[in-house]
């Protein structure tokens, strides 16, 4: 989510550091656009619910990307959070989106979970994963969504491939640029703990001081852990925290070109956030009031970094209403 160095759209090659950020962004776009698809496969008939979803694969550019597809209708491709893998989205949220008439596609980034290749939390690499998967599945005029670091990836994707995007849904993420409020050390301490436990789940994604939020956390945790479809292998905590650093950074996402896109795009954007997000405080979006002409902000009360897990049906209805009632200008 946050890096030991500020997150950039640049690749990890040493020479990228001498280029301007705009050159790096354009270079990344060229690399992705020119990537050869070694095997393009369309999704099999989508499962009607998370309970019957199967893990499928596409082989692209020398690695296999694992994905699942639930529901039928307009494709909505979701980019996962830090340490997120297939099976860690709340099934109530995924199924509620499917019930609203979406084909909901989730996936593992390269080298993470069941996907092969070299693992990385460099957003440029993660954007390539998303683009390769979307192209391999033959999806057009797609809606994309991103949670946490996945929301950073979605914003970069919009900047690079906005012509093929109908809508962007951001979940508890950060805007580019200098922040008015940084994240809390509590997140980094909790995110470094190996495994998946209810206490850390509540600390990061919910509001531990609120009884109703704690109860919602338990329900969400139980739904996730009781799924019969096995989740992908967990992301090792020590490797993951080494990628992002162990203290808050400001800015997190210093890419002025992407901020410019948010200020000038004709693609509708929805951000769903929380009033106490210890990772990416919602205050940073409200600080941009009046500057983002297509962005809608929804803030859920007494919750944390996983608002769509505390309010899965409500979040799905907000997303469905947004996509149905808006279009590119």
C-alpha positions as CSV (number, residue, x, y, z in Angstrom):
1,X,0.0,0.0,0.0
2,X,2.6,2.5,1.0
3,X,6.2,2.2,0.0
4,X,9.6,2.5,1.6
5,X,10.1,4.8,-1.4
6,X,7.1,6.8,-2.7
7,X,5.1,4.7,-5.2
8,X,5.9,5.7,-8.7
9,X,4.5,4.6,-12.1
10,X,8.1,4.1,-13.3
11,X,9.6,0.7,-13.9
12,X,12.3,-0.7,-11.7
13,X,15.1,-0.3,-14.3
14,X,17.9,1.9,-13.0
15,X,17.8,4.2,-16.0
16,X,14.2,5.1,-15.2
17,X,15.4,7.2,-12.4
18,X,16.9,9.7,-14.8
19,X,13.8,10.1,-16.9
20,X,10.9,12.4,-16.1
21,X,7.8,10.9,-14.5
22,X,5.9,11.6,-17.7
23,X,8.5,9.8,-19.8
24,X,8.4,6.8,-17.4
25,X,4.6,6.7,-17.6
26,X,4.7,6.8,-21.4
27,X,7.5,4.2,-21.5
28,X,5.4,1.9,-19.3
29,X,2.4,2.4,-21.6
30,X,4.5,1.4,-24.6
31,X,5.8,-1.7,-23.0
32,X,2.4,-2.9,-21.9
33,X,0.8,-2.0,-25.3
34,X,3.5,-4.0,-27.1
35,X,3.4,-7.0,-24.9
36,X,2.7,-10.2,-26.8
37,X,-0.1,-12.5,-25.7
38,X,1.3,-16.0,-25.8
39,X,-2.1,-17.5,-25.2
40,X,-5.3,-15.6,-25.2
41,X,-8.2,-17.3,-23.6
42,X,-11.8,-16.2,-22.9
43,X,-13.4,-16.9,-19.6
44,X,-15.5,-20.0,-19.3
45,X,-19.1,-19.5,-18.3
46,X,-19.0,-17.4,-15.2
47,X,-20.1,-18.9,-11.9
48,X,-23.4,-17.5,-10.5
49,X,-21.9,-17.0,-7.0
50,X,-18.6,-17.1,-5.2
51,X,-19.5,-20.5,-3.8
52,X,-19.2,-22.1,-7.3
53,X,-16.4,-20.0,-8.7
54,X,-13.4,-21.9,-10.1
55,X,-9.9,-20.6,-10.5
56,X,-9.0,-20.3,-14.2
57,X,-5.8,-19.2,-15.9
58,X,-4.6,-17.3,-18.9
59,X,-1.0,-17.5,-20.1
60,X,0.3,-14.2,-21.1
61,X,3.9,-13.0,-21.8
62,X,5.5,-16.1,-20.2
63,X,3.5,-16.3,-17.0
64,X,0.1,-17.6,-15.9
65,X,-2.5,-15.3,-14.3
66,X,-5.0,-16.8,-12.1
67,X,-8.5,-15.4,-12.0
68,X,-12.1,-16.0,-11.1
69,X,-15.3,-14.8,-12.7
70,X,-18.7,-14.5,-10.9
71,X,-21.9,-13.3,-12.5
72,X,-23.0,-12.2,-15.9
73,X,-23.3,-8.8,-17.5
74,X,-21.1,-5.8,-17.8
75,X,-17.5,-6.8,-16.9
76,X,-16.1,-5.3,-13.7
77,X,-12.4,-6.2,-13.1
78,X,-11.3,-5.7,-9.5
79,X,-7.6,-5.0,-8.6
80,X,-6.7,-6.4,-5.1
81,X,-5.2,-4.9,-2.0
82,X,-1.8,-5.3,-0.3
83,X,-1.3,-9.0,0.5
84,X,-4.6,-9.7,-1.2
85,X,-5.2,-13.0,-3.1
86,X,-8.1,-14.8,-4.7
87,X,-10.5,-15.8,-1.9
88,X,-9.8,-12.8,0.3
89,X,-12.5,-10.6,-1.2
90,X,-15.6,-10.9,1.0
91,X,-18.0,-13.2,-1.0
92,X,-21.0,-11.1,0.2
93,X,-19.6,-8.2,-1.7
94,X,-18.7,-10.1,-4.9
95,X,-22.1,-11.9,-4.9
96,X,-23.9,-8.6,-4.3
97,X,-22.2,-7.1,-7.3
98,X,-23.1,-10.2,-9.4
99,X,-26.7,-9.9,-8.3
100,X,-26.6,-6.3,-9.6
101,X,-25.8,-7.6,-13.1
102,X,-22.0,-7.6,-13.3
103,X,-19.5,-10.1,-14.4
104,X,-17.1,-9.7,-11.5
105,X,-13.5,-10.7,-12.3
106,X,-10.8,-11.0,-9.6
107,X,-7.2,-12.1,-10.1
108,X,-3.8,-12.7,-8.5
109,X,-1.0,-10.4,-9.5
110,X,2.1,-12.0,-11.1
111,X,4.0,-14.3,-8.7
112,X,1.4,-13.9,-6.0
113,X,-1.2,-16.4,-5.0
114,X,-1.6,-18.9,-7.8
115,X,-0.2,-16.7,-10.6
116,X,3.3,-17.4,-11.8
117,X,6.1,-15.0,-12.7
118,X,8.1,-12.6,-10.6
119,X,6.2,-11.0,-7.7
120,X,6.2,-7.3,-7.3
121,X,4.3,-4.4,-5.6
122,X,5.6,-2.0,-8.2
123,X,2.4,-0.5,-9.6
124,X,3.8,-0.5,-13.2
125,X,4.1,-4.3,-13.0
126,X,0.6,-4.6,-11.5
127,X,-0.9,-2.4,-14.2
128,X,0.6,-4.8,-16.8
129,X,-1.0,-7.7,-15.1
130,X,-4.4,-6.1,-15.3
131,X,-4.0,-5.0,-18.9
132,X,-2.8,-8.4,-20.0
133,X,-5.6,-10.2,-18.3
134,X,-8.3,-7.8,-19.7
135,X,-6.8,-8.2,-23.2
136,X,-6.5,-12.0,-22.9
137,X,-10.2,-12.2,-21.9
138,X,-11.2,-10.0,-24.8
139,X,-13.0,-7.5,-22.5
140,X,-14.1,-4.2,-24.0
141,X,-15.4,-0.9,-22.5
142,X,-14.6,-2.4,-19.1
143,X,-15.3,-1.0,-15.7
144,X,-12.3,-1.3,-13.4
145,X,-12.1,-1.2,-9.6
146,X,-9.2,-1.1,-7.2
147,X,-8.9,-1.6,-3.4
148,X,-6.0,0.1,-1.5
149,X,-2.9,-0.4,-3.6
150,X,-5.2,-1.8,-6.2
151,X,-6.8,1.7,-6.4
152,X,-3.4,3.2,-7.2
153,X,-3.1,0.6,-9.9
154,X,-6.5,1.5,-11.2
155,X,-5.7,5.2,-11.4
156,X,-2.5,4.5,-13.4
157,X,-4.5,2.2,-15.6
158,X,-6.9,5.0,-16.3
159,X,-4.1,7.3,-17.2
160,X,-2.6,4.8,-19.6
161,X,-5.6,3.0,-21.1
162,X,-8.5,5.3,-20.4
163,X,-9.9,4.9,-23.9
164,X,-11.0,1.3,-23.0
165,X,-12.4,2.1,-19.6
166,X,-16.0,3.1,-19.0
167,X,-15.9,3.6,-15.2
168,X,-13.4,3.5,-12.3
169,X,-14.4,2.4,-8.8
170,X,-11.9,3.1,-6.1
171,X,-12.1,1.5,-2.7
172,X,-10.2,2.9,0.3
173,X,-7.3,4.2,-1.7
174,X,-5.2,7.4,-2.0
175,X,-5.1,10.2,-4.6
176,X,-1.8,11.2,-6.1
177,X,0.3,14.0,-4.7
178,X,1.1,15.5,-1.4
179,X,-1.3,14.4,1.3
180,X,-3.1,16.5,4.0
181,X,-3.1,13.5,6.3
182,X,-0.7,10.6,6.3
183,X,-1.5,7.0,7.3
184,X,-1.0,5.7,10.8
185,X,1.9,3.6,12.0
186,X,-0.7,1.1,13.4
187,X,-1.2,-0.2,9.9
188,X,2.4,-1.0,9.2
189,X,2.7,-2.8,12.5
190,X,-0.4,-4.9,11.8
191,X,0.4,-5.5,8.2
192,X,3.8,-7.0,9.1
193,X,2.1,-9.8,11.2
194,X,2.2,-13.2,9.4
195,X,-1.0,-15.1,8.6
196,X,-4.6,-13.9,8.7
197,X,-6.2,-13.4,12.1
198,X,-9.5,-11.7,13.2
199,X,-7.7,-9.2,15.5
200,X,-5.5,-7.8,12.7
201,X,-8.4,-8.0,10.2
202,X,-10.5,-5.9,12.5
203,X,-7.7,-3.4,13.2
204,X,-6.9,-2.7,9.6
205,X,-10.3,-3.0,7.8
206,X,-12.8,-2.0,10.5
207,X,-13.2,0.3,13.4
208,X,-12.1,-1.6,16.6
209,X,-13.6,1.0,18.9
210,X,-17.1,0.5,17.6
211,X,-19.1,-2.5,18.7
212,X,-21.2,-2.7,15.5
213,X,-18.0,-2.5,13.3
214,X,-16.4,-5.3,15.4
215,X,-19.4,-7.5,14.8
216,X,-19.4,-6.7,11.1
217,X,-15.7,-7.7,11.0
218,X,-16.4,-11.0,12.6
219,X,-19.2,-11.7,10.1
220,X,-17.0,-10.7,7.1
221,X,-14.0,-12.7,8.5
222,X,-16.2,-15.8,8.9
223,X,-17.7,-15.5,5.4
224,X,-14.2,-15.3,3.9
225,X,-12.7,-18.2,6.0
226,X,-15.7,-20.5,5.5
227,X,-15.6,-20.5,1.7
228,X,-15.5,-23.9,0.2
229,X,-13.5,-22.7,-2.8
230,X,-9.9,-22.6,-1.4
231,X,-8.2,-19.3,-1.5
232,X,-4.8,-18.8,-3.1
233,X,-1.7,-19.2,-1.1
234,X,-1.1,-16.3,1.3
235,X,1.5,-13.6,0.5
236,X,4.5,-13.9,2.9
237,X,4.3,-11.0,5.3
238,X,8.1,-10.5,5.6
239,X,8.5,-10.2,1.8
240,X,5.4,-8.0,1.5
241,X,6.3,-5.5,4.2
242,X,9.8,-5.3,2.7
243,X,8.3,-4.1,-0.6
244,X,6.3,-1.2,1.0
245,X,8.4,-0.2,4.0
246,X,7.4,-0.1,7.6
247,X,6.6,3.6,8.2
248,X,4.0,6.0,6.7
249,X,5.1,8.1,3.7
250,X,3.9,11.4,2.3
251,X,3.4,11.5,-0.6
252,X,2.6,7.9,-1.3
253,X,1.8,8.3,-4.9
254,X,3.9,11.2,-6.3
255,X,2.8,11.1,-10.0
256,X,1.6,14.5,-11.1
257,X,0.6,13.1,-14.5
258,X,-2.0,10.8,-12.9
259,X,-3.4,13.6,-10.8
260,X,-3.7,15.7,-14.0
261,X,-5.6,12.8,-15.6
262,X,-8.0,12.8,-12.6
263,X,-8.5,16.5,-13.1
264,X,-9.2,16.3,-16.8
265,X,-10.7,12.8,-17.5
266,X,-14.2,12.3,-18.9
267,X,-14.4,8.8,-17.3
268,X,-16.7,8.7,-14.2
269,X,-14.9,7.8,-11.0
270,X,-16.4,6.7,-7.7
271,X,-14.4,6.5,-4.5
272,X,-15.9,4.6,-1.5
273,X,-14.0,5.3,1.7
274,X,-14.3,5.2,5.5
275,X,-14.3,7.8,8.2
276,X,-11.3,6.1,9.9
277,X,-9.0,4.6,7.4
278,X,-5.6,4.0,9.1
279,X,-4.0,3.4,5.7
280,X,-5.3,6.0,3.3
281,X,-7.3,8.7,5.2
282,X,-10.4,9.9,3.4
283,X,-9.5,13.5,4.2
284,X,-7.0,13.4,1.2
285,X,-9.8,13.0,-1.3
286,X,-11.9,15.8,0.2
287,X,-8.9,18.1,0.1
288,X,-9.3,17.9,-3.7
289,X,-12.9,19.1,-3.7
290,X,-13.7,21.2,-6.8
291,X,-10.7,19.8,-8.7
292,X,-11.9,16.4,-9.8
293,X,-14.9,17.0,-12.2
294,X,-16.0,13.3,-12.6
295,X,-15.3,12.0,-9.1
296,X,-18.0,11.1,-6.6
297,X,-17.0,10.5,-3.0
298,X,-19.0,8.2,-0.6
299,X,-17.8,7.8,3.0
300,X,-19.1,5.1,5.3
301,X,-19.3,5.8,9.1
302,X,-17.5,4.0,11.9
303,X,-15.4,1.7,9.6
304,X,-11.9,1.3,8.4
305,X,-9.8,0.2,5.4
306,X,-12.4,-2.3,4.1
307,X,-15.7,-0.3,3.8
308,X,-17.1,-2.7,1.2
309,X,-16.6,-5.6,3.6
310,X,-18.5,-3.9,6.4
311,X,-21.3,-2.8,4.1
312,X,-21.1,-5.3,1.2
313,X,-24.7,-5.0,-0.1
314,X,-24.8,-1.2,0.3
315,X,-21.5,-0.8,-1.5
316,X,-22.6,-3.0,-4.3
317,X,-25.8,-0.9,-4.8
318,X,-23.8,2.3,-4.7
319,X,-21.5,0.9,-7.4
320,X,-24.3,-0.4,-9.5
321,X,-26.2,2.9,-9.3
322,X,-23.1,4.8,-10.2
323,X,-22.3,2.7,-13.3
324,X,-25.9,2.7,-14.5
325,X,-26.5,6.4,-14.1
326,X,-23.2,7.8,-15.4
327,X,-21.3,7.7,-18.7
328,X,-18.2,9.2,-20.3
329,X,-18.8,12.9,-21.0
